[in-house]
Amino acid sequence: MGLVGRAALQSVGGWTEADSTTLLIGTVAFVVVLAVVLTVVREVPRRRRARAERAWAAERGWQLRGDQALARRMLGVFGLGGRCTVSHLLAGSYAGRPAATFEYVEAGVSASVQVHVVAVALPVPLPGLRLSPQALTDDLAGALGGQDIAFESADFNAAWRVRAGDAKYAHDVVHPRLMERLLAGDAQGLSIWVTGTDVLCWVPGKVDLADVDRRLAVLTAFVDAIPRFVWLDHGYDPGPDTAADVPVPERALPARTPDRAVVSSLARATDRDWGQLIGTGLGVVVMTALAVVLAVMGLSQPAVWCAVVAAVLAAGAVGRLLIARNLRQQARARGL
C-alpha cells in the first residue's frame, strides 16, 4: 500500500493512540538530535579557538585571564553603556610594558558593538585622546568632546581624525614624528584611544591573534613618541626624551586603503551564529512539513502543535533579523 493509501486509511480511523505516542516520541527525538547537533556546531570551533589561544600565549609567556575587572573599567568606552563583557583575555608583556589582547562587547538599549582590542599600559593616567581613520565619523554618544583637531600635515589630516578635550594636549602628543609613524601601513584601519592608564587600538570583529604583534608595535611606538614634557605635566618622569627618535618601518608596507574601505558596519562588528541560523531554518521546515502531514491525516491537535512550534521558531528568526538590521542602521549613523 502506497503512502497516499496509508494516509487515507489513517484519516478514516486507522490512527491509534500508539501511533500518536510514536509521533510524540519521534518529535522529541528530533528536537534532542537538533539540540545535540547545534551544541556540536558551537563547541567544536570554541574548543579549537581555545587551543589556539593557549598555544599563542605559551609561545610568548603570556597568561589566560578570565576576570571581568577590565570590563568594568571599560564600561561605556563606546558611549553605549548598559552591559559590557571582556572575553578571550590574554595578558603579558611587550617591549617591557604590560599588554593585553581581548574581545570587548558593549551593548546598550538599541545598539551593540563587538571589537578586538589590543592594549598597552601607561605608567600614569593621561587625558583622553581618540584617533580614528578619517572614514569613521567617531560621533558615538559619550565621545570625549571637542571638535575635530587639524594638524599641519595634510596627509595626516586626510588619514586620521583626532578628538580630544584639549587641543593643545592633542598637538603636544601628536607631533610630526608620530604623524609620520601613524601614516605607515601597519597602522591602517586602527582606531587608537588613550583612556586612563591605557592606550588601546581596536578593530571590529573577533580576536585575530595573527595581528596582535603588529598592533602592539604600533601602540609601543605611540607611547614611545609621547614627549617627556607631557609625562612631566602628569607627574611622571620617563627619563631622556626619545620622542623624536621613534623609528618608522622601512619595510615595504601596503598603500593606504581607500577611506570607504576602512568603514565598518555593525554587521562586520557583530558575529553571525550560522549554526543557530541553519538549525532554526531546518527546525521551521521540518515542523511545518510535519504539521502539513498531520493535517492531511486528520490529526488536528498534533498538527496545530507542530504549526505553533514552527511559527515560534520563524518569529524568533525574523525578530533577530529585524534587530540586526536596526543595529546596522544605527551603526552606519554612528560611523561604525
C-alpha positions as CSV (number, residue, x, y, z in Angstrom):
1,M,0.0,0.0,0.0
2,G,1.4,3.4,-1.0
3,L,1.8,6.4,1.2
4,V,-1.4,8.0,-0.2
5,G,-3.5,4.9,0.6
6,R,-2.0,4.6,4.0
7,A,-2.7,8.2,4.8
8,A,-6.3,7.8,3.6
9,L,-6.7,4.7,5.8
10,Q,-5.4,6.6,8.8
11,S,-7.6,9.6,8.1
12,V,-10.8,7.4,8.4
13,G,-9.9,5.9,11.7
14,G,-6.7,3.8,11.3
15,W,-4.7,6.2,13.5
16,T,-4.3,4.7,17.0
17,E,-3.1,6.1,20.4
18,A,0.1,4.1,19.9
19,D,0.7,6.0,16.7
20,S,0.3,9.3,18.5
21,T,2.8,8.2,21.1
22,T,5.2,7.2,18.4
23,L,4.8,10.5,16.7
24,L,5.4,12.4,20.0
25,I,8.5,10.3,20.8
26,G,9.8,10.9,17.2
27,T,9.3,14.7,17.6
28,V,11.1,14.8,20.9
29,A,13.9,12.7,19.5
30,F,14.2,15.2,16.6
31,V,14.4,18.1,19.0
32,V,17.0,16.3,21.1
33,V,19.1,15.4,18.0
34,L,18.8,19.0,16.7
35,A,20.0,20.3,20.1
36,V,23.0,18.0,20.0
37,V,23.9,19.0,16.5
38,L,23.7,22.7,17.4
39,T,25.8,22.1,20.5
40,V,28.5,20.3,18.4
41,V,28.5,23.1,15.8
42,R,29.1,25.6,18.6
43,E,31.5,23.6,20.8
44,V,34.0,22.4,18.1
45,P,35.0,25.9,16.9
46,R,35.1,27.1,20.5
47,R,37.5,24.3,21.6
48,R,39.7,24.8,18.5
49,R,39.9,28.6,19.3
50,A,40.7,27.9,23.0
51,R,43.6,25.6,21.9
52,A,45.0,28.2,19.5
53,E,44.8,30.9,22.3
54,R,46.7,28.6,24.8
55,A,49.4,27.9,22.2
56,W,49.8,31.5,21.3
57,A,50.0,32.6,25.0
58,A,52.5,29.8,25.8
59,E,54.8,30.9,23.0
60,R,55.1,34.4,24.4
61,G,54.9,33.6,28.1
62,W,51.5,35.3,28.4
63,Q,48.6,34.2,30.6
64,L,44.9,33.5,30.0
65,R,42.8,35.6,32.3
66,G,39.1,35.4,32.8
67,D,38.4,38.2,35.2
68,Q,35.9,41.0,34.3
69,A,37.7,43.8,36.2
70,L,38.8,45.2,32.8
71,A,35.2,45.1,31.5
72,R,34.0,47.2,34.5
73,R,36.8,49.7,33.9
74,M,36.0,50.0,30.2
75,L,32.2,50.2,30.6
76,G,30.8,52.9,28.4
77,V,34.0,53.5,26.4
78,F,31.9,53.4,23.2
79,G,29.2,55.5,24.7
80,L,26.6,52.8,24.6
81,G,26.8,51.7,28.3
82,G,24.4,49.2,29.7
83,R,26.3,46.0,29.6
84,C,29.8,45.0,28.6
85,T,31.9,41.9,28.6
86,V,35.6,41.1,28.1
87,S,36.4,37.6,26.8
88,H,39.5,35.8,25.3
89,L,41.7,37.9,27.5
90,L,45.4,37.2,27.2
91,A,47.8,39.3,29.2
92,G,51.6,39.6,29.3
93,S,54.4,41.9,28.5
94,Y,55.6,43.5,25.3
95,A,58.7,45.6,24.9
96,G,58.8,45.9,28.7
97,R,55.3,47.1,29.2
98,P,52.2,45.3,30.4
99,A,50.0,44.5,27.4
100,A,46.8,42.6,26.7
101,T,44.6,41.4,23.9
102,F,40.9,40.7,24.3
103,E,37.4,40.8,22.8
104,Y,35.1,43.5,24.1
105,V,31.4,43.6,23.7
106,E,29.3,46.6,24.8
107,A,25.6,46.6,24.5
108,G,23.0,49.4,25.1
109,V,19.3,49.6,24.7
110,S,19.3,49.6,20.9
111,A,22.8,49.1,19.7
112,S,25.9,47.0,20.5
113,V,29.4,46.6,19.3
114,Q,32.0,43.8,19.3
115,V,35.6,44.6,18.8
116,H,39.1,43.2,19.1
117,V,41.1,45.3,21.5
118,V,44.9,45.4,21.9
119,A,46.1,47.5,24.8
120,V,49.4,48.7,26.4
121,A,49.5,50.0,29.9
122,L,50.7,53.6,30.7
123,P,52.7,54.5,33.8
124,V,50.2,57.2,34.8
125,P,46.8,58.3,33.6
126,L,46.7,60.6,30.7
127,P,43.8,62.8,29.4
128,G,41.5,61.2,26.8
129,L,42.6,61.2,23.1
130,R,41.0,59.4,20.2
131,L,42.4,58.9,16.8
132,S,40.2,57.2,14.2
133,P,40.6,56.5,10.5
134,Q,39.2,59.5,8.7
135,A,36.5,57.4,7.1
136,L,34.9,56.9,10.6
137,T,32.7,59.7,11.9
138,D,33.5,58.7,15.5
139,D,30.5,60.6,16.8
140,L,29.4,58.0,19.3
141,A,27.4,59.1,22.2
142,G,29.7,59.9,25.2
143,A,32.6,61.0,23.0
144,L,35.3,62.9,24.7
145,G,34.0,66.2,23.4
146,G,35.7,68.9,21.5
147,Q,35.9,69.4,17.7
148,D,38.0,67.5,15.2
149,I,41.5,68.8,15.5
150,A,43.5,69.8,12.4
151,F,47.3,69.3,12.2
152,E,49.9,70.8,10.0
153,S,50.2,67.7,7.9
154,A,47.7,67.5,5.1
155,D,48.4,63.8,4.6
156,F,47.8,63.1,8.3
157,N,44.5,65.1,8.3
158,A,43.3,63.1,5.3
159,A,44.1,59.8,7.0
160,W,43.2,60.4,10.7
161,R,40.5,62.1,12.7
162,V,41.7,63.3,16.1
163,R,39.4,64.2,19.0
164,A,40.3,65.4,22.5
165,G,39.0,67.7,25.2
166,D,42.2,69.8,25.0
167,A,43.5,70.8,21.5
168,K,46.9,71.8,22.9
169,Y,47.4,68.4,24.6
170,A,46.5,66.7,21.3
171,H,49.1,68.8,19.4
172,D,51.7,68.0,22.1
173,V,51.2,64.3,21.8
174,V,50.6,64.0,18.1
175,H,53.8,65.7,16.9
176,P,55.3,65.4,13.3
177,R,57.3,62.3,14.1
178,L,54.3,60.5,15.4
179,M,52.2,61.6,12.5
180,E,54.8,60.1,10.2
181,R,54.7,56.8,12.2
182,L,50.9,56.7,12.0
183,L,50.9,57.1,8.2
184,A,52.8,53.8,7.9
185,G,50.9,50.8,6.5
186,D,50.8,48.8,9.7
187,A,48.6,51.5,11.4
188,Q,46.0,51.4,8.7
189,G,42.4,50.7,9.8
190,L,43.2,51.0,13.5
191,S,41.4,53.3,16.0
192,I,43.7,54.4,18.7
193,W,42.4,55.6,22.0
194,V,44.1,56.9,25.1
195,T,41.8,56.2,28.0
196,G,43.0,56.4,31.6
197,T,46.1,54.3,32.2
198,D,45.9,52.5,28.8
199,V,46.4,53.2,25.2
200,L,44.5,50.8,23.1
201,C,43.7,50.1,19.5
202,W,40.6,48.3,18.2
203,V,39.0,47.0,15.0
204,P,35.5,45.5,14.7
205,G,35.1,41.7,15.0
206,K,36.6,38.8,16.8
207,V,40.1,38.4,18.2
208,D,42.7,37.9,15.4
209,L,45.8,36.7,17.1
210,A,47.8,37.0,13.9
211,D,47.6,40.8,14.0
212,V,48.3,41.3,17.7
213,D,52.1,41.7,17.4
214,R,51.7,44.3,14.6
215,R,49.2,46.3,16.6
216,L,51.4,46.1,19.7
217,A,54.3,47.5,17.7
218,V,52.1,50.5,16.7
219,L,51.0,51.1,20.3
220,T,54.5,50.8,21.6
221,A,55.7,53.4,19.0
222,F,52.8,55.6,20.1
223,V,53.8,55.5,23.8
224,D,57.5,55.9,23.0
225,A,56.6,59.0,20.9
226,I,54.9,60.9,23.8
227,P,57.3,63.8,24.7
228,R,58.9,63.9,28.1
229,F,57.3,67.2,29.0
230,V,53.8,65.7,28.5
231,W,54.7,62.9,31.0
232,L,56.2,65.5,33.4
233,D,53.0,67.5,33.2
234,H,51.2,64.5,34.6
235,G,53.6,63.5,37.3
236,Y,55.9,61.0,35.7
237,D,59.5,61.3,34.5
238,P,60.3,58.7,31.8
239,G,64.0,59.7,31.6
240,P,65.7,61.2,28.5
241,D,63.3,62.4,25.8
242,T,63.3,59.9,22.9
243,A,60.1,61.1,21.2
244,A,61.9,62.3,18.1
245,D,63.7,59.0,17.7
246,V,60.6,56.9,17.1
247,P,61.5,54.7,14.1
248,V,59.2,54.5,11.1
249,P,59.1,51.0,9.5
250,E,61.4,50.8,6.5
251,R,59.9,47.5,5.1
252,A,57.5,47.7,2.2
253,L,54.0,48.5,3.5
254,P,50.7,48.4,1.7
255,A,49.5,51.6,0.2
256,R,46.8,53.4,2.2
257,T,43.5,51.8,1.5
258,P,40.6,54.0,0.3
259,D,38.7,55.7,3.0
260,R,35.5,53.8,2.4
261,A,37.3,50.5,2.7
262,V,38.0,51.4,6.3
263,V,34.4,52.0,7.3
264,S,32.9,49.1,9.3
265,S,29.2,48.5,9.9
266,L,27.9,46.6,12.9
267,A,27.3,43.7,10.5
268,R,31.1,43.3,10.4
269,A,31.5,44.0,14.1
270,T,28.8,41.5,15.2
271,D,29.1,37.8,14.9
272,R,26.6,35.8,12.9
273,D,25.7,32.5,14.6
274,W,25.5,30.3,11.4
275,G,24.9,27.2,13.4
276,Q,21.8,28.7,15.1
277,L,20.6,30.2,11.8
278,I,20.8,26.9,10.0
279,G,19.3,24.9,12.9
280,T,16.4,27.3,13.1
281,G,15.8,27.1,9.4
282,L,15.8,23.3,9.5
283,G,13.5,23.3,12.5
284,V,11.0,25.6,10.8
285,V,11.0,23.4,7.6
286,V,10.6,20.1,9.4
287,M,8.0,21.2,11.8
288,T,6.0,22.9,9.0
289,A,6.2,19.7,6.9
290,L,5.1,17.6,9.9
291,A,2.2,19.9,10.5
292,V,1.0,19.6,6.9
293,V,1.3,15.8,7.0
294,L,-0.7,15.6,10.3
295,A,-3.3,17.9,8.9
296,V,-3.8,15.7,5.8
297,M,-4.1,12.7,8.2
298,G,-6.8,14.5,10.0
299,L,-4.9,14.8,13.3
300,S,-5.7,18.4,14.0
301,Q,-4.3,18.7,17.5
302,P,-0.7,17.4,16.8
303,A,-0.8,19.5,13.5
304,V,-1.7,22.7,15.4
305,W,1.1,21.9,17.9
306,C,3.7,21.5,15.2
307,A,2.5,24.6,13.4
308,V,2.8,26.6,16.6
309,V,6.4,25.4,17.1
310,A,7.2,26.3,13.5
311,A,5.6,29.7,13.9
312,V,7.6,30.4,17.1
313,L,10.9,29.4,15.5
314,A,10.2,31.6,12.5
315,A,9.1,34.6,14.5
316,G,12.3,34.4,16.6
317,A,14.4,34.3,13.4
318,V,12.6,37.2,11.9
319,G,12.9,39.2,15.1
320,R,16.6,38.6,15.2
321,L,16.9,39.7,11.6
322,L,15.0,42.9,12.3
323,I,17.1,43.7,15.4
324,A,20.3,43.1,13.4
325,R,19.1,45.4,10.6
326,N,18.3,48.1,13.2
327,L,21.7,47.7,14.7
328,R,23.4,48.1,11.3
329,Q,21.4,51.2,10.6
330,Q,22.4,52.7,13.9
331,A,26.0,51.7,13.3
332,R,26.1,53.5,10.0
333,A,24.6,56.6,11.6
334,R,27.2,56.5,14.3
335,G,30.1,55.9,11.8
336,L,30.9,52.4,12.9
